[in-house]
Amino acid sequence: MTIVLLRNARLIDPETGTETDGSLLIENGVIRAVGSAVDTPAKDIKSIDCNGKVLAPGIIDIGVKVCEPGERHKESFKTAGQAAAAGGVTTIVTRPDTLPAIDTPETLEFTRRRANEAAPVNVLTMAALTKGRDGREMTEIGFLLDAGAVGFTDCDRVVTDTKVLTRALSYARSLGALVMGHPQDPGLSKGAAATSGKFASLRGLPAVSPMAERMALDRDIALIEMTGVRYHFDQITTGRALPALRRAKDNGLDITAGTSIHHLTLNEFDVADYRTFFKVKPPLRTEDDRQLIVEAVRDGLIDIICSMHTPQDEESKRLPFEEAASGAVGLETLLPAALRLYHSGDLDLPTLFRALSLNPAKRLGLAAGRLTVGASADLVLFDPDAPFVVDRFKLHSKSKNTPFDGTRMQGKVMRTFVAGREVYKG
């Protein structure tokens, strides 16, 4: 039995929306006591002085790509797990856009086994909604649920056949399964590298209107209303989509929405020098859109912040901007990037961790994401004010495609705990 006392900490509880000074006691992997006065056993206890730094629930990151099977040279469960631990991410929820796609119980079992062997953090797996992510035939949702899938998604391959999609959503609804969708009209967004507007025109980049997101959102909301499925939109990135999202929530549909840290902290002007590390999907938006999305997170309209961690090797990125692969790594930079919103005064720490930890835990039914007695002791201790400069070659990820390379940031992880076990010490 391991008993750990974390004392003299700034405790962030996103469930109550409070920030207090106190201590936290871990026993057998769960939180046993928390508050300003914690009674401790007389012996056999490991005491850690947090020196007034911030102790918060570990981050739960939905939509992480780990490139096993098929592209292990880009990212493995070992390196993704190490990057997550170093970034204060205690649970990663992986996407099924691997080679081959995770669309059978056998492939799912392979990834779960590899994760358990190699990753120091919790790993949950989403499975494909349709076979091969081709949008023609739904997967064996029931068998995949039995094998441990926590949700179903075809990632950025939008299912265009509404009859196939309706059948899949209806079947998922009958089993209580969560479906995650990517709100982008595939016809309009095909080949796009930027958001349409004056800036994209001046740079000569193929662009897509923000309405591509709104159109796909409207279609999916109609199908959700028809089927009653539990649904999560992976990335809402434009203000055009927010009124429709609000109406759907007000109408009582079982919908949550996320956004990526890159769309919260970067904008279209960051691609001015054609740096392909800034090419993500959907493309970076206008500054007005970015500010509207930040407001939506603060108001709770957007529930979840994720890294949308997408490793790409040098060969995929060192190409002309239009031809380069989309995506950026984000497990290790998610927290310091999110703290930009704290330092700017846009979000306080309880609100930030509501979106990083509590809401993902609620959506997935996990006993984590909160600082309450009985919750899993998945925790991150960090100094929100510690400055550092991002060096992509020091990242734990195999791929180094971070848009924050060379950027001065604030917020260093000091310790990460998973079920009370220390998996990282900075």
N, C-alpha and C positions, 0 to 999 in steps of 0.2 A: 504494500500500500504506500503510495507516494502522496504526501501532503505538502503543498506549496502555498506560502503566504506572499502575496504581492502587496507591499505596503507603501504608503506615502505616494499615492498615484492620483492623477486627475481622471476620474472615472466617467466615461462617456456612455450613457444609457439611451440608445435611440428609441427604446420603447416608451420611456417616460419623458423623453426629450430633455433630460437633465444632464448637467455637468457638475460633479461634486468631488471633493477631496476625500480620500478614504483608502480602504484596503479591500483585498479580495482573496478568499481562501479557496484553494482547489484541492479536492480529495477524490481519488479514483476517477479522474478525468472529467469531473463535473464541478460546477460552482457550488460550494457548500455555504458560503456566507459572503456578503458584500455590504459595504457601508463604512461610516465613519468610525464605528467601534465594532471590531470583529473579535470574537472569542476564539482563541487558538488552543490546540492541544498542548500539553506540557512538554512533550518530547517528540522526536522523530518528525521534525518539520524543517523544510527548507525555506528560509526567509530571504526575499529579494527586495532591496530598497529601490523603488522606482524613481527616487529623487525628484518627485513632482512632475514627472513626464506623463504623457497621455496613455491610458489603458482603455482599449476599446474592443468591441467584438471583432473577431477576425473577419476579413472581407470574404464574401461569397461571390465569385466571379462567374457569371453565366455567359456562355458563348465562347469558350476558349478552344482554339484549335491546337490539338496535339497531333503531330503528323505520323502517328503509328496507327494502323499499318500504312506502308507505302512510300512515305517520304521522311524516313527517320533522320536523314541528313539535315533536315530543316529543324526538327524539334522532336525530342523523345520524352517519355513520361518522366525520366530521371531529371533532365534539364528543365522541363517545364515545372516540375515539382520544386526544384531548387530555386528557380526564379520566383515562384509563387511564395515560398517561405520567406525569401529575402524581401519580398514586397508586402508582407503582412496579409497575404491571401491564404486562408486556411482551407478553403474548399474551392475547387475548380470544377465547373460543369462543362464537359467537353462537347464539341460539335461533331456530327457524323460525316463531315465532308473530307473523308480520308480516301485512300486508294487501296482496296475498294472501300466503298461507303459502308458504314456500320448499319446494315439493313437486315442482318440475320442474327439469331441468338448466338450462333457460333462466333461470329466476328465480335459481337458485343462481349462475349465471355473472354475472348482473347484480350481485348482492351482492358477489361476489368482486372484480369490476372496480371497483365503487365503493369498496370497502375499500382496494384497492391504490392508488387515486388519492388518497384523503383521509386515511387513518389513519396516524399515525406509528409504530404498533405492529403486531405480527403479528396478523392476524385469520384465524381458522379458522371454518368454518361447519358447523352441523348442519342436516340436512334433516328434513322431516316424515316420520313413519313411515307415516301414512295420508294419502290425498289430501284436501286442505283441512283436515287435522286433524279430520276428521269421524268417524273410526273405522269406516268402512264398507268401504274398499278400500285395500290397501297401495299405497305409491308404487313407482316403478321404482327399487328400491334399487340394483341393479347400475349403471344409468345415472348415478344420483346419486353413487355412489362414484367412478365414472370422472370425473365433473365436479368432484370434489374434496371431497365431503362427508366429515366426519370422524366422523359419528355420526348417529343417527336418533332423533327424539323428537316426540311430540305435545304436549310441555310439560304444562300443567295440564289439558288435555283428556284424561282417562283413557279408554282404549279399553275399552268395556264388553263388546263382543262377543268372547268368549274364542276363538272359532273364527278370527275375523279376526286377532286378536292372535297366536294360535299360528302361523298361516301366516306372518305377518310375521316373527316371531322365528325360525322355522325357516329362512326364506329369508335372513335376516340372518346366521344361523349358518353357512349354506353359503358365504357370501361373506366371512366373518370380520369382519362389521360390528359396531360397537358400538351398542347401544341404550340410551337413557336414559329412565327412567320416573319418574313423579310418584306416590309412594305415598299416595294418598288415595282412600278409597271415595267415588265421586262422588255417590251417593245421600245418604249421611249428611252430607257436607260442603257440599252445595248450600246457598247462601245464608248460610253461617256467617260471622260476623265476629269471633268470639272462641272460646277454648277453654272447653268446658263446665266448670262448677264454681260455687262460691259467688260468686266475683268477677263472672263474666259475668251471673249471675242478679241480683246487686245493681245492675249497670249496665244491665240490661234489654236485653242484646245477644243476638241469635241465635247459638247456639254449636254446636260440634261436639265430640264425644268424641275423645280421643286414640286410641281404638280404631279410628277410621276409617283411621288411618295403619297400624296393625297389621294390620287386615283386608286392606287392599290389598297390603301387603308380603307377607303369607302367600300370597295368590293369585299374585302375580308370581313369588315364589320357586318355587312349584310349576311354573309354566310355564317358568321358566328351567331347572329340573331336567329337565323333559320335553324341551326343545329344545337345551340346551347352549349357548345364546347368551351372548355377552359382554354384560354388563349393568351399568349404573350407576344407582343410585337418587339422584335429584338432591338431595333434602332429607330427612334423618332428623332429626326434631325432638322426639321423645318417648321416654321411657325404656321405654314399653310395647313399642316396636319392637325394642329392642336384643337381647333373648334370641333372637328369631327370626333376626335378622341374623347373630348369632354362630353359631348352628347351621348356617345356610346356608354360611357361610364355612368352618366346620369340616368340612362335608361336601364341600368341594372345588369348589363352584360358582364360576364365573368372575364374581364379583360385587365391585363397589366401591360405596362409599356416600359421599355428601357431606352437608354441612349448610351453612346460610347464616350469615354473620357476624351477622345480626340475631338469629337464634335462639341464638347463642352468647353474646351480650352484652346482650340485652334480655329482659324477661319480660312476662307478661300485665298486671302492674300499670302498665306504661308507657302503657297506653291509658286510664288512669283519667280523664283530662280529655277523652276522646273526640277526641284529636288524630289525624286521619286519616293523617298521615305514618307512624304506627305500625301502620297496617293493612296486613298482608302476608299472603301465602298460602304455606303454612298459617298460621293465626293464631299469635301469640306464645303461648308455653306457660308453665307454672308455673315457679317458681324451682327446684323440685326437678328438673323435666325439664331445665332449662338446665344445671344442674350435672352431671347424668348424661351429657348430650351432650358437655360439656367433657371429662369423664372418658373417654368413648369416643374422642374425638379423641386424647387423651394416650396411650391404650392402643393406638391404631392400628385399632380396630374401625371407626371412621369415618375414611375415608381422606383426604377432600378438604374444604377450606373454600372457599366461593365467596361472591361478593357478591350473587348472584341480582339483579343490576342490572335494575330494571324502571321505566323513566321513565313518569311520569304528569303530564299538564299540570294547571294550576290548576283548570280546569273539572271535571276528573275527581276531584279531591281535596277541593275546597271544597264538600262535601255532608255531610249527616248521616252519621255513622260507618257505619251499616248500608248506605247507598247508595253510599258512596265506592268508587272503584276500589282494588284491592289493589296493593301494590308499593311499593318504595323504590329510589332510586338508591344505588349503593354502590361504584362503581369508585374514587372518590377517597378514600373513607373506610374502605375495606376494611383497609388496613394499620394506620392508627392505632386502629381499633376492635379489630383482632386483637391489637394490642400491649397492650390492656387486660388480656388473659389472661396476658401476659408480666409486666406490672407487678404483677398480683395474685398471681403465683407459681404460677399454674395450669399454664402451659406455658413451657418454655424456648424460646429462639429456634430452635435446630435442629429441635425438634419442630414448632414453628409453621410453619417453612418446608418441612418435610416435607409438611404438608397444603396449604400455599399454592402450592408450586412443584414439588417432586420427584414426589409422587404423581400430580398431573395430567399431568406430562410422561410418566411411565411409562405411564399409562392410554392416552394418545394416541400413544405411540411417538415422542416428540419428543426431539431432542438438546439438551435444555435442562433447567432445574430443578436444576442441580448445579454445584458449583465444582470441576470436574475438567478436566484437559487434554483438548482436543478437543471439549468441549461448546460450544454456541453461547453467545456473550458477551452474553446477555440478563441484565442485572444491575440491581440497585437499591442505591443508597447512601443511607442515612438515619440520622438522629439519633433514637434511640428515646426519648430523654428530653425533647426539645424540646416545650414546651407551646404550645398555641394553642387558640383558640375557633372552632368551626365556624361559618362564615357561609354559609348556603346560596346567597346571591346571588353569592358569589365562586367557586362551583363551576364547572368547565368544562362540565358537562352542561347541555343546553338545559333540561331539567326539573330542578326544585329540590326534589323531594320526598324529602328526607333526614330520617330520624327524629333525627339527631344535631345538627340546627340549634340553635345556642346552647350546645352542649355543650363543656366544656373537655376536651381530649384531649391525649395525648402521642404524639409520633412524626411527624416531618416528613421528607418525601422531599427529598433534596438534589440527586440526579442519577439519571436513568434511562437505561440503555443498551439498545439493540436491535441485535443483531449487531455490537456494538462501536461503534455510532453513538449519540452523545448526543442523545436526543430530548426531554429535559426537564432543566432546571437551575433549582432553587428558590432 
